[in-house]
Amino acid sequence: MTETTHTLVIGGGQAGIATSAHLQKQGVPHLVLERDRIAERWRSWRWDSLVANGPAWHDRFPEAEFQGLDPDAFAPKEAVADYFETFAQSRALPVRTGVEVTRLERRGDGFLATTSQGPIRTGNVVVATGPFQTPVIPTVIIDPSIRQLHSNSYRNPDQLPQGAVLGVGAGSSGAQIAEELARAGRRVFLSIGPHDRPPRRYRGKDFVWWLGKLGKWDMKTPTPGTEHVTIAVSGAYGGHTMDFRRLAALGITLLGRAGAYRDGQLSFAADLARNIEAGDRNYLSVLDEADAYAAAEGLDLPADPDARHFLPLPPEVADPILTLDLAAEGIRTVLWATGFRLDFSWIDLDIFQPDGRPRHHEGVSEVPGLCFVGLPWLSCRGSAFIWGAWKDAERLAAHIAARG
């Protein structure tokens, strides 16, 4: 028997739950399929101590607050997952868990989804599987004596073999895990590439507040040349600015971008100073824009001169380490915080670019009835965030309702 529904939402994370809520408001019959539990990635693809990178007043749906949590606090990962599950239950959203969609194809003027519990015909599909699909793990190190894992598999310092750890990646995951390992007494090396690093707080306001006031969440496309630049920000330990000088002061050895591996040695680019300088420019630009905005709007906010004071640079910035003998340094673990790639191989439609991204306009694909939500830069910079997915889902739900 083939089940039928007006609209099928694939994915029960933040984007899928947001889409369901807005389809419900529009009176559109629909079904949400999630292969695991609601918001499962928050539970099982994150390390134990992870908290949200934005405060609870910001990283949520506009219609529901976190219960029992200070609005300025950073929600632990389990609280985030519970938030979405509670939201779905409170709205009686039609979410079916434990069902995997293995193929999606065009059938007539609609679609046929092959699932682990049988086929489903539908007139519309919203793909809400998110951007964190297939971990990217470079294969440059071939050494069975070294444990290699992606950040999505990291849980806590006790999970790793004894010895030093090499982290690769300067984004939020790489920087936060490196700090946790250093605080646990591990010797840590951290390979840093190009990155942005906004202030955690400035003049009494969190950086997410400033990005909103400065119009940066609504940016339609990345600044040219920054499409692959990661962002180093943290809500851990109450939230603090992620400055790699401070990590060096904790004992972490900083390196440039990782390169080739040969005969037990890993090479690194001589770009550490350039990457640190670029991160500093990004940081200072936010302070400058915030000061200009406060002055123009006459905001009575406290001055924050300490925000412009930096710790000294560690010696390896001026005298970079270009090769590292992993065995000689006692490195037993390499942790790749190198991001994810999209995987839409289960969608049997010719709508994808060479890099795997779907062709679409603000989430509406070129195939009538097929939409995407929850992807980075779907309609703006905020699209992959909780509240950004909510905003995009509202627009896409209206689009589907208008199709009839």
C-alpha positions as CSV (number, residue, x, y, z in Angstrom):
1,M,0.0,0.0,0.0
2,T,1.2,3.5,-0.9
3,E,0.5,6.2,1.6
4,T,-0.4,9.7,0.4
5,T,0.0,13.1,1.9
6,H,-0.3,16.7,0.6
7,T,3.2,17.7,1.7
8,L,6.1,15.6,3.0
9,V,8.8,17.1,5.2
10,I,12.0,15.1,5.3
11,G,14.0,15.7,8.5
12,G,12.9,16.3,12.1
13,G,15.5,18.8,13.3
14,Q,15.0,22.5,13.8
15,A,14.2,23.2,10.1
16,G,11.7,20.3,9.8
17,I,9.9,21.2,13.1
18,A,9.8,24.9,12.0
19,T,8.3,23.9,8.6
20,S,5.7,21.7,10.2
21,A,4.6,24.4,12.6
22,H,4.1,26.9,9.7
23,L,2.4,24.3,7.5
24,Q,0.0,23.6,10.4
25,K,-0.8,27.3,10.7
26,Q,-1.5,27.4,6.9
27,G,-3.8,24.4,7.3
28,V,-1.7,22.3,4.9
29,P,-2.0,18.5,5.6
30,H,1.5,17.1,5.9
31,L,3.8,14.5,7.4
32,V,7.3,14.9,8.9
33,L,9.6,11.9,8.7
34,E,12.7,11.7,10.9
35,R,15.0,8.7,10.6
36,D,16.1,8.9,14.3
37,R,14.6,11.0,17.1
38,I,13.6,14.6,16.9
39,A,16.8,16.8,16.8
40,E,18.9,13.6,17.0
41,R,22.0,15.4,15.7
42,W,22.0,17.6,18.8
43,R,22.0,14.5,21.0
44,S,24.4,12.0,19.3
45,W,26.5,14.1,16.9
46,R,27.9,16.5,19.5
47,W,30.3,16.3,22.4
48,D,29.1,15.9,26.0
49,S,29.8,19.5,27.2
50,L,28.5,21.3,24.1
51,V,26.3,24.3,24.6
52,A,24.6,26.5,22.0
53,N,26.8,29.2,20.6
54,G,24.1,31.9,21.1
55,P,22.2,32.8,24.3
56,A,18.8,31.2,25.0
57,W,17.0,34.4,24.2
58,H,18.3,34.3,20.7
59,D,18.8,30.6,19.7
60,R,15.2,29.6,19.7
61,F,11.9,29.9,17.8
62,P,10.2,33.3,18.3
63,E,7.1,31.6,19.7
64,A,8.6,29.5,22.4
65,E,11.2,30.2,25.1
66,F,13.5,27.8,26.9
67,Q,11.9,26.8,30.1
68,G,14.0,26.9,33.3
69,L,16.9,28.6,31.7
70,D,18.3,32.1,32.1
71,P,17.7,33.9,28.8
72,D,21.4,35.0,28.8
73,A,22.6,31.4,29.4
74,F,23.8,29.1,26.7
75,A,21.6,26.0,26.5
76,P,23.3,22.6,26.8
77,K,22.9,20.3,23.8
78,E,20.4,18.0,25.5
79,A,18.3,21.0,26.5
80,V,18.3,22.1,22.9
81,A,17.1,18.7,21.7
82,D,14.4,18.6,24.4
83,Y,13.3,22.1,23.4
84,F,12.4,20.9,19.9
85,E,10.8,17.7,21.1
86,T,8.7,19.6,23.6
87,F,7.7,22.1,20.9
88,A,6.6,19.4,18.5
89,Q,4.6,17.7,21.2
90,S,3.0,20.9,22.4
91,R,1.8,21.7,18.9
92,A,0.8,18.1,18.1
93,L,2.9,18.2,15.0
94,P,2.6,15.2,12.7
95,V,6.2,13.9,13.2
96,R,6.9,10.2,12.6
97,T,10.3,9.1,14.0
98,G,12.4,6.1,13.1
99,V,11.5,6.3,9.4
100,E,14.3,6.9,6.8
101,V,13.7,8.2,3.3
102,T,16.0,6.2,1.0
103,R,14.9,7.7,-2.3
104,L,12.9,10.6,-3.7
105,E,11.8,10.7,-7.3
106,R,9.4,12.6,-9.5
107,R,6.1,10.9,-10.3
108,G,3.7,12.7,-12.6
109,D,3.1,16.2,-11.1
110,G,4.2,15.0,-7.6
111,F,6.8,12.8,-5.9
112,L,7.3,9.3,-4.7
113,A,9.4,8.8,-1.5
114,T,10.7,5.4,-0.8
115,T,11.0,4.9,3.0
116,S,12.0,2.2,5.4
117,Q,8.3,1.8,6.1
118,G,6.9,1.8,2.6
119,P,6.3,4.3,-0.3
120,I,4.7,7.7,0.1
121,R,3.2,9.7,-2.7
122,T,3.0,13.5,-2.1
123,G,2.4,16.7,-4.1
124,N,5.1,18.7,-2.3
125,V,8.4,17.9,-0.5
126,V,10.4,20.0,1.9
127,V,13.9,18.7,2.4
128,A,15.0,19.7,5.9
129,T,17.9,17.4,6.5
130,G,20.3,20.2,7.4
131,P,23.9,21.0,6.4
132,F,25.6,18.5,8.8
133,Q,25.3,15.3,6.7
134,T,28.6,13.7,5.8
135,P,31.8,14.4,7.9
136,V,34.8,15.6,5.9
137,I,37.9,13.7,7.0
138,P,41.1,14.3,5.0
139,T,43.1,11.1,4.3
140,V,46.5,12.7,4.5
141,I,47.7,10.7,7.5
142,I,48.2,7.0,7.0
143,D,49.4,5.6,10.4
144,P,47.4,2.9,12.2
145,S,49.1,3.9,15.5
146,I,47.3,7.3,15.4
147,R,43.6,7.4,16.2
148,Q,41.8,9.7,13.8
149,L,38.2,10.9,14.4
150,H,35.9,13.7,13.2
151,S,34.6,16.3,15.7
152,N,31.1,14.7,15.3
153,S,32.5,11.5,17.0
154,Y,34.3,13.3,19.8
155,R,32.6,13.1,23.3
156,N,35.1,14.0,26.0
157,P,38.8,13.9,26.8
158,D,38.6,10.5,28.5
159,Q,37.5,9.0,25.3
160,L,40.9,9.6,23.6
161,P,44.1,7.6,24.0
162,Q,46.7,8.9,26.4
163,G,49.1,11.3,24.7
164,A,49.0,14.6,22.8
165,V,46.2,15.6,20.5
166,L,46.4,17.4,17.2
167,G,43.3,19.3,16.3
168,V,42.7,20.5,12.7
169,G,40.2,23.3,12.2
170,A,39.7,26.8,13.6
171,G,35.9,27.0,13.7
172,S,33.8,26.8,16.8
173,S,34.1,23.0,17.1
174,G,37.8,22.8,16.7
175,A,38.6,25.8,19.0
176,Q,36.1,24.6,21.7
177,I,37.3,21.0,21.7
178,A,41.0,22.2,21.8
179,E,40.2,24.3,24.8
180,E,38.4,21.5,26.6
181,L,41.3,19.2,26.0
182,A,43.9,21.7,27.3
183,R,41.8,22.4,30.4
184,A,41.8,18.6,31.0
185,G,45.6,18.6,31.0
186,R,46.2,17.3,27.5
187,R,49.0,18.6,25.4
188,V,47.3,20.1,22.4
189,F,48.4,21.3,18.9
190,L,45.8,23.2,16.9
191,S,46.0,23.8,13.1
192,I,44.3,27.1,12.2
193,G,43.1,28.3,8.8
194,P,41.3,31.4,7.8
195,H,38.5,32.3,10.2
196,D,36.3,35.1,11.6
197,R,36.1,35.6,15.3
198,P,33.5,38.0,16.6
199,P,33.5,39.3,20.2
200,R,31.4,37.2,22.5
201,R,30.1,40.4,24.1
202,Y,30.8,44.1,23.6
203,R,29.5,47.1,25.5
204,G,27.2,44.9,27.5
205,K,25.5,43.2,24.5
206,D,26.1,39.8,23.0
207,F,27.6,39.7,19.5
208,V,24.3,38.1,18.1
209,W,22.5,41.3,19.2
210,W,25.1,43.4,17.5
211,L,24.9,41.4,14.3
212,G,21.2,41.9,14.3
213,K,21.5,45.6,14.8
214,L,24.2,45.9,12.1
215,G,22.1,44.0,9.6
216,K,24.5,41.2,9.2
217,W,22.1,38.4,9.8
218,D,20.1,39.6,6.8
219,M,23.0,39.6,4.4
220,K,22.0,37.8,1.2
221,T,25.3,36.4,0.2
222,P,28.8,36.0,1.8
223,T,31.3,38.7,1.3
224,P,33.4,37.6,-1.8
225,G,36.2,35.4,-0.8
226,T,34.7,34.4,2.6
227,E,32.4,31.6,1.4
228,H,34.6,28.9,3.2
229,V,35.8,31.0,6.2
230,T,34.8,29.4,9.5
231,I,33.6,31.3,12.5
232,A,35.2,30.8,15.9
233,V,32.7,31.6,18.7
234,S,31.9,29.9,22.0
235,G,29.2,29.7,24.6
236,A,31.3,27.4,26.8
237,Y,32.3,28.3,30.3
238,G,29.6,31.0,30.4
239,G,30.6,32.4,27.0
240,H,33.8,34.2,26.1
241,T,35.5,35.6,23.0
242,M,37.5,33.0,21.1
243,D,41.0,34.4,20.9
244,F,43.7,32.1,19.8
245,R,46.2,34.0,21.9
246,R,44.3,32.9,24.9
247,L,44.3,29.3,23.8
248,A,48.1,29.6,23.4
249,A,48.3,30.9,26.9
250,L,46.6,27.7,28.0
251,G,49.5,25.8,26.5
252,I,48.1,25.0,23.1
253,T,50.6,25.1,20.3
254,L,49.3,26.9,17.2
255,L,50.0,25.8,13.7
256,G,49.1,27.0,10.2
257,R,46.9,25.0,7.8
258,A,47.7,21.3,7.7
259,G,49.3,20.0,4.5
260,A,51.0,16.8,3.3
261,Y,51.9,13.8,5.5
262,R,55.1,11.8,4.8
263,D,57.3,9.5,6.8
264,G,55.6,10.3,10.1
265,Q,55.7,14.1,9.6
266,L,52.9,16.4,8.8
267,S,53.6,19.7,7.1
268,F,51.9,23.0,7.7
269,A,51.6,26.2,5.7
270,A,53.4,29.3,6.8
271,D,50.1,31.2,7.1
272,L,49.5,31.2,10.8
273,A,50.3,34.9,11.2
274,R,48.2,35.8,8.2
275,N,45.2,33.8,9.6
276,I,45.5,35.3,13.0
277,E,45.7,38.9,11.6
278,A,42.6,38.3,9.4
279,G,40.7,37.1,12.4
280,D,41.8,40.1,14.3
281,R,40.6,42.4,11.5
282,N,37.2,40.8,11.5
283,Y,37.0,41.1,15.3
284,L,38.0,44.8,15.3
285,S,35.7,45.6,12.4
286,V,32.7,44.4,14.5
287,L,33.8,46.7,17.4
288,D,34.2,49.6,15.0
289,E,30.8,49.1,13.4
290,A,29.2,48.6,16.8
291,D,30.7,51.9,18.1
292,A,29.6,53.8,15.0
293,Y,26.0,52.4,15.3
294,A,25.9,53.2,19.0
295,A,27.0,56.8,18.3
296,A,24.6,57.2,15.4
297,E,21.6,55.9,17.4
298,G,22.6,57.6,20.6
299,L,22.7,54.4,22.6
300,D,23.6,54.7,26.2
301,L,26.0,51.7,26.4
302,P,29.1,51.4,28.6
303,A,32.5,51.9,27.0
304,D,34.5,48.7,26.7
305,P,38.2,49.7,26.1
306,D,39.5,46.3,27.3
307,A,37.9,44.7,24.3
308,R,40.7,46.1,22.2
309,H,43.5,44.8,24.3
310,F,45.1,41.6,23.1
311,L,47.4,39.2,24.8
312,P,50.9,38.8,23.3
313,L,51.2,36.6,20.3
314,P,52.9,33.2,21.0
315,P,56.4,32.7,19.5
316,E,55.2,30.2,16.8
317,V,53.3,33.1,15.1
318,A,56.5,34.9,14.2
319,D,58.5,31.6,13.9
320,P,55.9,29.1,12.5
321,I,56.3,25.4,12.8
322,L,56.3,24.0,9.3
323,T,56.7,20.3,10.0
324,L,55.6,18.2,13.0
325,D,57.0,14.7,13.8
326,L,53.8,13.2,15.3
327,A,55.6,10.3,17.1
328,A,58.3,12.6,18.5
329,E,55.7,15.0,19.9
330,G,53.7,12.1,21.4
331,I,50.6,12.8,19.3
332,R,48.3,9.8,19.5
333,T,45.1,11.4,18.3
334,V,44.2,13.6,15.3
335,L,40.8,15.3,15.6
336,W,39.5,16.6,12.4
337,A,37.1,19.6,13.0
338,T,37.0,20.0,9.2
339,G,33.2,20.4,8.6
340,F,30.7,18.5,6.6
341,R,29.5,18.1,3.0
342,L,26.0,17.8,1.8
343,D,24.7,14.4,0.7
344,F,21.5,14.4,-1.4
345,S,22.4,11.2,-3.3
346,W,19.0,9.8,-2.3
347,I,17.3,12.5,-4.3
348,D,16.9,11.2,-7.9
349,L,16.5,14.5,-9.6
350,D,18.9,16.6,-11.7
351,I,18.9,19.7,-9.6
352,F,22.3,19.8,-8.0
353,Q,25.4,21.8,-8.6
354,P,28.9,20.1,-8.8
355,D,29.5,20.9,-5.1
356,G,26.3,19.1,-4.1
357,R,24.2,22.1,-3.3
358,P,20.7,22.2,-4.8
359,R,19.8,24.8,-7.4
360,H,17.1,27.0,-5.8
361,H,15.9,30.5,-5.1
362,E,15.6,31.1,-1.4
363,G,14.7,27.5,-0.9
364,V,12.3,27.0,-3.8
365,S,13.9,24.6,-6.3
366,E,13.4,24.6,-10.1
367,V,11.2,21.5,-9.7
368,P,7.7,22.6,-8.8
369,G,6.7,21.5,-5.3
370,L,10.2,20.7,-4.1
371,C,11.8,23.1,-1.5
372,F,14.8,23.1,0.8
373,V,15.1,24.6,4.2
374,G,17.8,24.9,6.9
375,L,20.8,25.2,4.6
376,P,23.5,27.9,5.0
377,W,22.7,31.1,3.1
378,L,19.4,29.7,1.9
379,S,17.9,33.2,1.9
380,C,20.4,35.0,4.1
381,R,23.2,34.6,6.6
382,G,20.8,33.5,9.4
383,S,19.2,30.7,7.4
384,A,21.0,27.8,9.1
385,F,20.3,29.1,12.6
386,I,17.2,28.1,14.7
387,W,15.4,31.4,14.3
388,G,16.6,31.7,10.7
389,A,15.1,28.4,9.8
390,W,11.9,29.5,11.4
391,K,11.8,32.6,9.2
392,D,12.5,30.7,6.0
393,A,10.0,27.9,6.9
394,E,7.3,30.5,7.3
395,R,7.9,31.8,3.8
396,L,8.1,28.3,2.2
397,A,5.0,27.1,4.0
398,A,3.1,30.1,2.5
399,H,4.5,29.2,-0.9
400,I,3.3,25.6,-0.6
401,A,-0.1,26.7,0.6
402,A,-0.5,29.0,-2.4
403,R,0.2,26.1,-4.7
404,G,-3.1,24.5,-3.5
